[in-house]
């Protein structure tokens, strides 16, 4: 008997028990839709995090003092190696892979203006910091000079909206710890970065002014720099570590400085996101497993109900292989129909999640292909045993079955 004829017989057999077939298909639909939705949420979250971390600045290398001595013994903050401006000058002079560099100091507190007050962070930087972090001036100008002690600043959109609602902030004055800073520029909005960080809640002021007037220190908290290109980040890290160790006359394997790149942060977050996606997909896959078990159960019932039919077909010449294929086709049909509807339903649910919950989602071609392949495999795997049982029935015993 041809495969097309067997497929047609399988289709008619499924239509004879519409409610049973519908419930079996529904189990597969729910399983596939759950898998598609979970993968879409996981992939969307991962892409969103990548974009947000990327918005912190391209090719950024961050250098921090480490509060551990060699051998891992934690040292007192006053004894541990600290960063200072001379380190920045040395890196600028000797580095081949850093195209821009800026020391960074910051303090958090209440900022007061005529229009109100707002808790924010005032950050002391050199003008190159704008290039490193990818900030742009929307209105006004950026302060100049590395030894600038002027009490001026540029602010982000969030600070401007809360301190100067409905008015132009450029030319206005803000106060931090009773120290007045004149607003000379407004930054273009960058939105939210990874981990919920608002990149527009920022006040940038001349490095020397913040370091000496507010913090009253000669140390710096970190050094931000940008590499000449994306591929140079690992080389820049090793080079910076070597330059600082040589300058401080420290062994090459010392742990006095902690150097991070955006790629390291991205890899860490991506690893966590991948693990979360895997867990969500595994949980959703349980629904698909339950749907497969439902198919096996339905096929067992179908074999039992149609025992006499099977015996009659064998008596008039049907081979065991024909019987096996017919029942296998029925299981695969249920799986594929359920899988097709499940993919459409999963896409619909994913976009509903995006629209109503405002969660990032991303439906990938690979997730659709994998889901469809799993549906086919589910039909074969869970339909094989009942189909084999039907094919092995003794025609004489089957005809006697009541």
C-alpha positions as CSV (number, residue, x, y, z in Angstrom):
1,X,0.0,0.0,0.0
2,X,1.3,3.5,-0.9
3,X,2.4,5.9,1.7
4,X,-0.1,8.5,0.4
5,X,-3.0,6.0,0.9
6,X,-1.8,5.2,4.4
7,X,-1.6,8.9,5.2
8,X,-5.1,9.4,3.9
9,X,-6.4,6.5,6.1
10,X,-4.6,8.0,9.1
11,X,-6.2,11.4,8.5
12,X,-9.7,9.8,8.2
13,X,-9.1,7.8,11.4
14,X,-8.2,11.0,13.3
15,X,-11.4,12.8,12.0
16,X,-13.6,10.0,13.3
17,X,-12.6,10.9,16.9
18,X,-12.5,14.7,16.6
19,X,-12.6,15.5,20.3
20,X,-9.9,13.0,21.2
21,X,-7.7,14.3,18.4
22,X,-8.4,17.9,19.4
23,X,-7.3,17.2,23.0
24,X,-4.2,15.5,21.8
25,X,-3.3,18.4,19.5
26,X,-4.0,20.9,22.3
27,X,-1.4,19.3,24.5
28,X,1.2,19.7,21.8
29,X,0.1,23.3,21.1
30,X,0.5,24.3,24.7
31,X,3.9,22.6,24.9
32,X,5.3,24.2,21.7
33,X,3.8,27.6,22.5
34,X,5.4,27.5,25.9
35,X,8.8,26.7,24.5
36,X,8.6,29.3,21.8
37,X,7.5,32.0,24.3
38,X,10.2,31.1,26.9
39,X,12.9,31.1,24.3
40,X,11.7,34.4,22.9
41,X,11.7,36.0,26.3
42,X,15.1,34.7,27.1
43,X,16.7,35.7,23.8
44,X,15.0,39.1,23.9
45,X,16.3,39.8,27.4
46,X,19.8,38.8,26.3
47,X,19.8,41.1,23.3
48,X,18.4,43.9,25.4
49,X,21.1,43.5,28.0
50,X,23.8,43.4,25.2
51,X,22.4,46.7,23.8
52,X,22.2,48.3,27.1
53,X,25.7,47.4,28.1
54,X,27.0,48.5,24.7
55,X,25.4,51.9,25.3
56,X,27.8,52.4,28.3
57,X,30.4,53.1,25.7
58,X,32.2,51.3,22.9
59,X,35.5,49.5,23.7
60,X,35.6,50.8,27.3
61,X,38.4,49.6,29.6
62,X,37.9,50.4,33.3
63,X,40.8,50.4,35.9
64,X,40.1,50.2,39.6
65,X,42.4,49.9,42.6
66,X,42.1,46.5,44.2
67,X,42.0,46.2,48.0
68,X,44.0,43.0,48.0
69,X,47.7,42.6,48.3
70,X,49.7,39.9,46.5
71,X,48.9,36.5,48.0
72,X,45.2,37.5,48.4
73,X,45.6,39.0,51.9
74,X,43.1,41.9,52.2
75,X,44.7,45.2,53.1
76,X,43.5,48.3,54.9
77,X,42.2,51.0,52.5
78,X,45.0,53.3,53.6
79,X,47.7,50.8,52.9
80,X,46.3,49.4,49.6
81,X,47.7,50.8,46.3
82,X,45.7,53.8,45.1
83,X,45.3,55.3,41.7
84,X,46.4,58.9,41.0
85,X,46.6,61.3,38.1
86,X,50.2,60.4,37.4
87,X,49.0,56.9,36.5
88,X,46.7,58.5,33.9
89,X,49.5,60.5,32.4
90,X,51.8,57.4,32.2
91,X,49.1,55.3,30.5
92,X,48.5,58.1,28.0
93,X,52.2,58.4,27.2
94,X,53.1,54.7,27.0
95,X,49.9,53.0,25.8
96,X,49.6,51.9,22.2
97,X,46.0,50.6,22.4
98,X,44.2,53.4,24.3
99,X,42.8,56.2,22.2
100,X,41.2,58.2,25.0
101,X,41.6,58.2,28.8
102,X,40.1,60.0,31.8
103,X,40.4,59.8,35.6
104,X,37.0,59.5,37.4
105,X,35.9,60.6,40.8
106,X,32.3,60.8,42.0
107,X,30.2,61.6,45.0
108,X,26.5,61.0,45.5
109,X,24.2,63.3,47.4
110,X,21.3,65.8,47.2
111,X,21.5,68.3,44.4
112,X,19.6,71.6,45.0
113,X,18.4,74.1,42.4
114,X,15.8,76.9,42.4
115,X,13.2,74.4,40.9
116,X,13.7,71.7,43.6
117,X,16.1,69.0,44.6
118,X,17.2,65.6,43.4
119,X,19.5,62.8,44.6
120,X,22.1,62.3,42.0
121,X,25.8,61.6,41.4
122,X,28.3,64.3,40.5
123,X,31.2,62.9,38.6
124,X,34.6,64.6,38.0
125,X,36.1,63.8,34.6
126,X,38.3,65.1,31.8
127,X,36.6,66.2,28.6
128,X,37.6,62.9,26.9
129,X,35.1,61.1,29.1
130,X,32.3,62.1,26.7
131,X,34.0,60.1,23.8
132,X,34.8,57.1,26.1
133,X,31.2,56.7,27.3
134,X,29.5,57.8,24.0
135,X,27.8,60.9,25.4
136,X,27.0,63.9,23.2
137,X,26.1,67.5,24.0
138,X,22.6,68.4,23.0
139,X,22.6,72.0,24.1
140,X,25.4,74.3,25.4
141,X,29.1,73.3,25.5
142,X,31.4,70.9,27.3
143,X,34.0,72.3,29.8
144,X,37.6,72.1,28.7
145,X,41.0,71.4,30.2
146,X,42.4,68.7,32.5
147,X,43.3,71.1,35.4
148,X,40.1,73.0,35.2
149,X,38.9,74.1,38.7
150,X,35.9,76.0,37.4
151,X,32.6,75.3,39.1
152,X,30.7,74.4,36.0
153,X,28.9,71.2,34.9
154,X,26.9,69.5,32.2
155,X,23.8,67.5,33.2
156,X,21.7,64.6,31.9
157,X,18.0,64.7,30.9
158,X,16.8,63.1,34.2
159,X,18.6,65.7,36.3
160,X,17.3,68.5,34.0
161,X,13.7,67.3,34.1
162,X,13.7,67.0,37.9
163,X,15.6,70.2,38.8
164,X,14.4,72.5,36.0
165,X,11.0,71.1,34.8
166,X,9.8,72.9,31.7
167,X,12.7,75.3,31.5
168,X,16.1,75.5,29.8
169,X,18.8,74.3,32.3
170,X,21.7,75.9,30.5
171,X,22.8,79.0,32.4
172,X,21.1,77.9,35.6
173,X,22.9,77.1,38.9
174,X,22.8,73.9,41.0
175,X,24.3,73.4,44.4
176,X,26.0,70.3,45.8
177,X,27.0,70.5,49.5
178,X,26.5,74.3,49.2
179,X,29.0,74.5,46.4
180,X,27.5,76.2,43.3
181,X,28.0,74.8,39.9
182,X,26.8,76.6,36.8
183,X,25.1,74.4,34.1
184,X,26.9,75.0,30.8
185,X,25.6,72.0,28.8
186,X,22.9,69.4,28.5
187,X,23.6,65.8,27.4
188,X,21.7,63.9,24.8
189,X,19.5,61.2,26.3
190,X,21.0,57.7,26.4
191,X,18.2,55.9,28.4
192,X,18.6,53.0,30.7
193,X,21.7,50.8,30.7
194,X,22.3,47.3,32.0
195,X,21.1,46.5,35.6
196,X,18.6,49.4,35.4
197,X,21.2,52.1,35.5
198,X,19.8,55.5,34.3
199,X,22.5,57.0,32.1
200,X,20.7,60.3,32.1
201,X,20.9,60.7,35.8
202,X,24.3,62.2,35.7
203,X,26.2,65.4,36.5
204,X,29.6,65.8,34.9
205,X,32.0,68.4,36.3
206,X,35.7,69.2,35.8
207,X,37.8,66.5,37.5
208,X,40.0,68.8,39.5
209,X,37.0,70.7,40.9
210,X,35.2,67.6,42.2
211,X,38.4,66.0,43.4
212,X,39.6,69.0,45.4
213,X,36.5,71.0,46.2
214,X,34.2,68.2,47.1
215,X,36.2,65.1,47.9
216,X,39.4,66.9,49.1
217,X,41.7,64.0,48.0
218,X,44.6,63.4,45.7
219,X,43.5,59.9,44.8
220,X,41.2,58.9,42.0
221,X,38.5,56.2,42.2
222,X,38.9,54.8,38.7
223,X,40.3,55.3,35.2
224,X,38.1,55.1,32.2
225,X,39.6,54.6,28.7
226,X,38.6,53.6,25.2
227,X,40.6,51.2,23.0
228,X,41.6,52.1,19.4
229,X,39.2,49.3,18.2
230,X,37.1,46.4,19.5
231,X,39.8,43.8,18.9
232,X,42.4,45.7,20.9
233,X,40.5,45.4,24.3
234,X,42.4,42.2,25.5
235,X,45.7,43.7,24.5
236,X,44.9,47.0,26.1
237,X,44.1,45.2,29.4
238,X,47.5,43.4,29.5
239,X,49.3,46.5,28.4
240,X,47.7,48.7,31.1
241,X,48.5,46.1,33.8
242,X,52.1,45.9,32.6
243,X,52.5,49.7,32.5
244,X,51.0,50.3,35.9
245,X,53.0,47.4,37.5
246,X,56.2,48.8,35.9
247,X,55.5,52.3,37.1
248,X,54.8,51.1,40.7
249,X,57.7,48.6,40.6
250,X,55.3,45.7,41.3
251,X,55.6,42.1,40.1
252,X,53.8,41.4,36.8
253,X,51.3,39.0,38.5
254,X,50.3,41.5,41.2
255,X,46.6,42.1,42.0
256,X,46.9,45.7,43.0
257,X,44.7,46.8,40.1
258,X,41.4,45.4,38.8
259,X,40.9,46.0,35.0
260,X,37.6,45.3,33.3
261,X,36.3,45.6,29.8
262,X,32.7,45.8,28.5
263,X,33.2,42.4,26.9
264,X,33.9,40.8,30.2
265,X,30.7,42.2,31.7
266,X,28.8,41.2,28.6
267,X,30.1,37.6,28.8
268,X,29.1,37.4,32.4
269,X,25.6,38.7,31.8
270,X,25.2,36.6,28.7
271,X,26.2,33.5,30.6
272,X,23.6,34.2,33.2
273,X,20.9,35.0,30.6
274,X,21.7,31.7,28.7
275,X,21.3,29.8,31.9
276,X,18.0,31.5,32.6
277,X,16.8,30.8,29.1
278,X,17.8,27.1,29.4
279,X,15.9,26.7,32.7
280,X,12.8,28.4,31.3
281,X,12.9,26.3,28.2
282,X,13.4,23.1,30.2
283,X,10.4,24.0,32.3
284,X,8.3,24.7,29.2
285,X,9.6,21.5,27.7
286,X,7.8,19.6,30.4
287,X,4.5,20.6,28.8
288,X,5.7,19.2,25.5
289,X,6.6,15.9,27.3
290,X,3.2,15.7,28.8
291,X,1.7,16.3,25.3
292,X,3.8,13.4,24.0
293,X,2.6,11.1,26.7
294,X,-1.0,12.1,25.8
295,X,-0.3,11.1,22.2
296,X,0.9,7.7,23.4
297,X,-2.1,7.2,25.6
298,X,-4.5,8.1,22.8
299,X,-2.7,5.8,20.4
300,X,-2.9,2.9,22.9
301,X,-6.7,3.5,23.2
302,X,-7.0,3.7,19.5
303,X,-5.2,0.4,18.9
304,X,-7.4,-1.3,21.5
305,X,-10.6,0.1,20.0
306,X,-9.6,-0.9,16.4
307,X,-8.3,-4.4,17.1
308,X,-10.9,-6.0,15.0
309,X,-10.3,-3.5,12.2
310,X,-6.6,-4.3,12.3
311,X,-7.3,-8.0,12.2
312,X,-9.6,-7.6,9.2
313,X,-7.1,-5.6,7.3
314,X,-4.4,-8.1,7.9
315,X,-6.7,-11.0,6.9
316,X,-7.2,-9.3,3.5
317,X,-3.5,-8.8,2.9
318,X,-2.3,-5.8,4.8
319,X,1.3,-6.2,6.0
320,X,2.5,-5.5,9.6
321,X,4.6,-2.7,8.1
322,X,1.5,-1.0,6.7
323,X,-0.3,-1.2,10.0
324,X,2.7,0.2,11.8
325,X,3.0,3.1,9.3
326,X,-0.7,4.0,9.5
327,X,-0.6,4.4,13.3
328,X,2.8,6.1,13.2
329,X,1.4,8.6,10.6
330,X,-1.5,9.3,13.0
331,X,0.8,10.2,15.8
332,X,3.1,12.3,13.6
333,X,0.1,14.1,12.1
334,X,-1.1,15.0,15.6
335,X,2.3,16.3,16.5
336,X,2.9,18.3,13.3
337,X,-0.5,19.9,13.4
338,X,-0.1,20.7,17.0
339,X,3.4,22.0,16.4
340,X,2.3,24.3,13.6
341,X,-0.5,25.8,15.6
342,X,1.8,26.0,18.6
343,X,4.4,28.0,16.7
344,X,1.8,30.5,15.6
345,X,0.3,30.6,19.1
346,X,3.7,31.0,20.7
347,X,4.5,33.9,18.4
348,X,1.2,35.6,19.3
349,X,1.7,35.1,23.0
350,X,5.3,36.4,22.7
351,X,4.1,39.6,21.1
352,X,1.3,40.0,23.6
353,X,4.0,39.8,26.3
354,X,6.0,42.5,24.5
355,X,2.9,44.7,24.0
356,X,1.2,44.4,27.4
357,X,4.2,43.7,29.8
358,X,6.7,45.7,27.8
359,X,9.3,42.9,28.0
360,X,11.9,42.4,25.3
361,X,11.2,39.4,23.1
362,X,13.0,37.9,20.1
363,X,11.7,35.0,18.1
364,X,14.6,33.3,16.3
365,X,14.4,31.0,13.3
366,X,16.4,28.4,15.2
367,X,13.8,28.2,18.0
368,X,11.0,27.6,15.4
369,X,13.1,24.9,13.5
370,X,14.0,23.2,16.8
371,X,10.4,23.3,18.0
372,X,9.1,21.8,14.8
373,X,11.8,19.1,14.8
374,X,11.0,18.2,18.4
375,X,7.3,17.9,17.4
376,X,8.2,15.4,14.7
377,X,10.4,13.5,17.0
378,X,7.7,13.5,19.7
379,X,5.2,12.0,17.3
380,X,7.7,9.3,16.2
381,X,8.9,8.5,19.7
382,X,5.6,8.3,21.5
383,X,3.7,6.8,18.5
384,X,6.2,4.1,17.7
385,X,5.4,1.7,20.6
386,X,1.6,1.7,20.1
387,X,2.1,1.4,16.3
388,X,4.4,-1.5,16.8
389,X,1.9,-3.2,19.1
390,X,-0.8,-2.8,16.5
391,X,1.5,-4.3,13.8
392,X,2.3,-7.3,15.9
393,X,-1.3,-8.3,16.5
394,X,-2.2,-11.9,15.5
395,X,-4.9,-11.5,12.8
396,X,-6.9,-14.5,14.1
397,X,-6.8,-13.2,17.7
398,X,-7.6,-9.7,16.5
399,X,-10.7,-10.9,14.6
400,X,-11.9,-12.7,17.7
401,X,-11.5,-9.6,19.8
402,X,-14.8,-8.3,21.3
